[in-house]
């Protein structure tokens, strides 16, 4: 695809990226626990957790449509966003605080992650890996901002303002004194990579899914 | 203007309401926050639908400042449809085919429940300002007496907007085990300084009317219609958004093509407000208006819990659905968010939506589709959790 077609391409609202990570995230949650899903969309993950694992499921969602869908499913969801509404929750209110595909769209990713680790015993974060070879290649060889199937937006209309690589995320977790309990990198089809070494994740993973915990002192 | 007391249809409802009435004798007085006991007590109420065998499908609807128990039937004074017909009725979110809906006139009201226009049995004349000051909690205590009287232990839901929403919050705080689900709408956990200020303007307008007669106008055959109308006009502005007023009236002139350089109702908005004021005095008692506004002003739920709203809801099992409207500047979204944060901090199950609309505070009374959809979704899900049978297919 040439740069010209990229610029002139019709740009309807891009479809939401497939939430390939939901099952994987659900797998990281213990049954009958308390979960807060930040940016819970239509409540698909919360419902999965409530029905399959007996989880006390709560959510935060920005869109009116999403909140209404959740409320109609009997889920407890408040309209709000990660940047402004996590501060109101008390310490240790949840076993898990989940942030799926949203970290890169927050204004203050570090504060958001800090709040998640404060509110929850564990934080589960999934995010697109900007270190993937295909993305590196688009900048290095193509000379333009990367677009992939999972990240279809043009640079000037993307909600994603704080991209990071898996390597960056691991460094941030270290800065926050958080322990990485589990980590998985997914390929473009949402399947976990066969090899699990951080440099392999960072180069071949399209998404990273990590479960963090506050370090025990 | 002088209106002989017995000629106003509105005040006839005080003694002979077109409603069911529950009587509470000297053995069951209402203990009030002001320290007094109110007895005898009458509560005028309406019901819709049928109470199921295990009494698990009752919804209490709480009315706003100048509302009443006529939620979903023609109003006996104005002949207009019930004030919440968008929400309550067959097939509506508060579905009278599924739920047993109860709505009562609040204490201090003027539609049949004991209020300042009711006869004080110890003096043989209307209470006037001799009625002890009424609080939101007094209203809720009286409603609990009615619910006991109806033999209902737990309400499936308590719902209401504005002052009705304050009662919902008070219900959830005072009787958490009796409220399965709660819908506080377009409301606040306390009255702000601005809220109190607007109410004070209204009260001063009433009390400045020479026909108010220090609150004893009923015996003297007077009604402070002008003061009450001005109070209503000022209040009505707070119920609408700037945008809605601009869209509806703008600077349009009333029945003329050019200004007449007079103090007539030159602009349509003036004419509209005057109409709202004058039609209000036909159905509402001026002293009741003073009591209702005062009850709201005193409302500060957190104050009863050491200043912590979260403590008011600590450990609550109730499912909450908090709703605000983004153009409501009387009880703004931030007031609802404060409730939501407190509920979250208290560990309660809470949903919250801020509905986008230009209709202002009054939006909760209107057919705002997103609001109706949210309410329906919440109540349907709560009904499933309560084990109530699904809605009949219509």
Interface residues (C-beta under 8 A of the other chain):
Chain A: X58 X64 X67 X68 X69 X70 X71 X72 X73 X74 X75 X76 X77 X78 X79 X80 X88 X89 X90 X93
Chain B: X310 X319 X321 X322 X337 X340 X341 X344 X345 X347 X349 X350 X351 X352 X353 X354 X355 X356 X370 X373 X374 X376 X377 X378 X380 X381 X382 X384 X385
